[in-house]
Amino acid sequence: MAHEIEALPEVGMRGSAAYALPWEYKFRQTGFKRFCLLAAAIAFTGSTALFGLFMWANHVFDIFPASPARYEQPGVIMIFGNLVFAPVIETGLMIALLKLSVRAGLSRLASIVLSAVLWAFLHGTLAPLRFGGTIWSFFVFGYCYFLWSDRQPNKAFAAACLPHTCLNLLPTIAIFGGYYAFPGK
């Protein structure tokens, strides 16, 4: 099925290139499913690179002490929490913060950066090294929301939430695999 190419909306300054986020026009040409998968891949790639950089820096400079690994048996509650509850609640709160900061006068890009830093800080309180991966992924989720809020507002929440769910799927699988492949370790 062919996708129609949409022109940028003509709404004065908001539709102009000066207001648009970088690379926005290219993403406007993709379909919703492909967009969500692409956003998840971009979030995963950048988050993994930043997490690796933070791990390397921690190894070289010994910034954070090693935290003991928790070996709890993963279950249905963990799956629900990682794949449904966290993405839905965090995306809803992220969108509220984005809207509030834009109403307060920040640009969309500044709002996304502010939100990403806040979410990275909150995730970093659980494990400091998660700051690096989280900051990039929430930047991508905020970008996804704003892009789709202009294009199809009814899909904007899902455009931010679905890549979040896809991204959370990978560590959830790794936790299950690690627990059941290496029991007792």
Secondary structure, DSSP 8 states (H G I E B T S, - for coil): -----------GGGGSTTTS-TTHHHHHTS-HHHHHHHHHHHHHHHHHHHHHHHHHHHHHH--S-----------HHHHHIIIIIHHHHHHHHHHHHHHHHHHTT--HHHHHHHHHHHHHHHHHHH-TTHHHHHHHHHHHHHHHHHHHHHH-GGGHHHHHHHHHHHHHHHHHHHHHHHHHHSTT-
